[in-house]
């Protein structure tokens, strides 16, 4: 599995470099407070990378509440096991 991932990673790098080389025209990017003159291919690849990183951050932050809830449930279950009253499912009497 690892050699396949390495080959895939190298293909992505080569395609990214080729994309950047073929789109070498310079563009002016205006951030309202600063202007940057950058090659089109580099600007697009940076935008893609930034979007990927921000999307991953949002997805990770979206999982945090569920992970906290799961950790709380695990802590509650451990406390019930220590008390000797572990039941499966809800607390029915």
NUBADREN-112355 format. One line per field, with one value per residue (C-alpha): z, y, x; residue in one letter. Coordinates in steps of 0.5 Angstrom, whole numbers, plus 2048, in hexadecimal, padded with zeros to 3 digits. Layout:
# NUBADREN-112355
Z = c(Z | ...)
Y = c(Y | ...)
X = c(X | ...)
resn = c(a | ...)
//
This chain:
# NUBADREN-112355
Z = c(800 | 802 | 7FB | 7F8 | 7FC | 7FA | 7F3 | 7F4 | 7F8 | 7F3 | 7ED | 7F0 | 7F1 | 7EA | 7E8 | 7ED | 7EA | 7E3 | 7E4 | 7E7 | 7E1 | 7DC | 7E0 | 7E1 | 7DF | 7E4 | 7E8 | 7ED | 7F3 | 7F7 | 7FF | 800 | 804 | 800 | 7F9 | 7F7 | 7F0 | 7EF | 7E9 | 7E8 | 7E9 | 7F0 | 7F2 | 7F0 | 7F3 | 7FA | 7FA | 7F9 | 7FF | 803 | 802 | 803 | 80A | 80C | 80A | 80E | 814 | 813 | 813 | 819 | 81D | 81B | 81E | 824 | 828 | 826 | 829 | 82F | 830 | 82F | 834 | 839 | 838 | 838 | 83F | 842 | 840 | 843 | 849 | 849 | 848 | 84E | 852 | 851 | 84D | 846 | 842 | 83A | 837 | 83B | 842 | 843 | 84A)
Y = c(800 | 805 | 804 | 806 | 80C | 80F | 80E | 812 | 817 | 818 | 818 | 81E | 822 | 821 | 823 | 829 | 82B | 82A | 82E | 834 | 834 | 834 | 83A | 83F | 845 | 84A | 84D | 852 | 850 | 855 | 854 | 85B | 85D | 85A | 858 | 852 | 850 | 849 | 844 | 841 | 83A | 83B | 83F | 83A | 834 | 839 | 83A | 833 | 831 | 836 | 834 | 82D | 82F | 833 | 82E | 829 | 82D | 82E | 827 | 826 | 82B | 828 | 821 | 824 | 825 | 81D | 81B | 81F | 81C | 815 | 816 | 818 | 812 | 80E | 811 | 810 | 809 | 808 | 80B | 806 | 800 | 803 | 803 | 7FC | 7FE | 7FE | 7FC | 7FC | 801 | 806 | 806 | 802 | 7FF)
X = c(800 | 806 | 809 | 802 | 802 | 809 | 808 | 801 | 804 | 80A | 805 | 801 | 807 | 809 | 802 | 803 | 809 | 807 | 801 | 805 | 80A | 804 | 801 | 807 | 803 | 803 | 7FD | 7FC | 7F8 | 7F5 | 7F4 | 7F1 | 7F7 | 7FC | 7FD | 801 | 804 | 805 | 805 | 7FE | 800 | 803 | 7FD | 7F8 | 7FC | 7FD | 7F5 | 7F4 | 7F8 | 7F5 | 7EE | 7F0 | 7F4 | 7EE | 7E9 | 7EC | 7ED | 7E5 | 7E4 | 7E8 | 7E5 | 7DE | 7E0 | 7E2 | 7DB | 7DA | 7E1 | 7DF | 7D9 | 7DC | 7E1 | 7DC | 7D8 | 7DE | 7E0 | 7D9 | 7D9 | 7E0 | 7DD | 7D7 | 7DC | 7E0 | 7DA | 7D8 | 7D1 | 7D3 | 7CD | 7CC | 7C8 | 7C4 | 7C3 | 7BC | 7BA)
resn = c(x | x | x | x | x | x | x | x | x | x | x | x | x | x | x | x | x | x | x | x | x | x | x | x | x | x | x | x | x | x | x | x | x | x | x | x | x | x | x | x | x | x | x | x | x | x | x | x | x | x | x | x | x | x | x | x | x | x | x | x | x | x | x | x | x | x | x | x | x | x | x | x | x | x | x | x | x | x | x | x | x | x | x | x | x | x | x | x | x | x | x | x | x)
//
